Amino acid sequence: MATEADVRRISMSLPGAEQPPGRFAFAVRNKGKLREFVWVWMERVNPRKPRVANHDVGFPAVLVRLKEMKVAPLRSLIAAGWRCQAPPDLAKRRR
């Protein structure tokens, strides 16, 4: 089972990663702007029924339940999100 501590450790291990103040999210600077690649929020949902709200439809995100994730696949997902937001010079170093 993955934890919020795993999310923080994995995210902050990536080059250029920052944690915006007051948020449990992680970002990387690209062209002077912070581009978030991980958000964590707690929400009560029925664990047996995945839910996609209307505002989530078409949004390029992967929603996971940390309690159901192992650390290795979580690491891959976070790294993929980081690669989508990182500037090319950082992304090339991480491959």
C-alpha positions in Angstrom: 0.0 0.0 0.0 1.3 3.4 -1.0 1.1 6.4 1.4 1.2 10.2 1.2 4.8 10.0 2.4 5.6 7.8 -0.7 4.0 10.4 -2.9 6.1 13.2 -1.4 9.4 11.2 -1.4 8.9 10.1 -5.1 7.8 13.5 -6.3 10.6 15.4 -4.6 13.2 13.0 -5.9 12.5 14.2 -9.5 14.7 17.0 -10.8 13.4 20.5 -10.3 10.4 19.3 -8.2 8.8 21.8 -5.8 5.9 21.7 -3.4 3.7 24.8 -3.8 3.1 26.5 -0.5 -0.1 25.5 1.3 -0.9 22.6 -1.0 -0.2 18.9 -1.1 0.8 19.0 -4.7 4.1 18.9 -6.6 5.2 20.9 -9.5 8.2 21.6 -11.8 9.1 25.0 -13.4 8.7 25.1 -17.1 9.1 28.5 -19.0 9.0 30.3 -15.6 5.7 28.8 -14.5 5.0 26.1 -12.0 3.4 23.1 -13.7 1.8 20.7 -11.3 2.3 17.0 -11.9 0.8 15.5 -8.8 -2.2 16.5 -6.6 -3.4 14.6 -3.6 -6.7 15.2 -2.0 -8.8 13.2 0.4 -12.4 12.6 -0.7 -15.0 10.2 0.6 -16.1 8.0 -2.2 -17.7 4.6 -2.5 -14.6 2.3 -2.7 -16.4 -0.2 -4.9 -17.6 2.3 -7.5 -15.1 4.5 -9.4 -16.4 7.9 -10.0 -15.7 10.5 -12.6 -17.4 13.9 -12.0 -18.5 16.0 -15.0 -15.6 18.4 -14.4 -13.1 15.5 -14.7 -14.3 14.3 -18.1 -11.6 14.9 -20.7 -9.1 16.1 -18.0 -5.6 14.5 -18.6 -5.3 12.9 -15.2 -5.1 9.5 -13.6 -7.1 9.1 -10.4 -5.8 6.4 -7.9 -6.6 5.3 -4.4 -3.3 5.2 -2.5 -4.6 2.4 -0.3 -4.9 0.2 -3.5 -1.5 1.2 -5.1 1.9 -0.4 -4.7 4.8 1.9 -4.6 6.5 0.7 -7.9 3.5 1.5 -10.1 2.9 4.7 -8.3 6.5 5.7 -9.0 6.0 5.1 -12.7 2.7 7.2 -12.7 4.3 10.1 -10.9 7.4 10.0 -13.2 5.1 10.0 -16.3 3.2 13.0 -15.0 6.5 14.8 -14.3 7.7 14.1 -17.8 4.5 15.7 -19.2 5.2 18.9 -17.4 9.0 19.2 -17.1 11.0 21.2 -19.6 12.8 19.1 -22.2 16.3 19.6 -20.7 15.2 18.1 -17.4 13.1 15.4 -18.9 16.0 14.2 -21.0 18.3 13.9 -17.9 15.7 11.7 -16.2 15.4 9.0 -19.0 
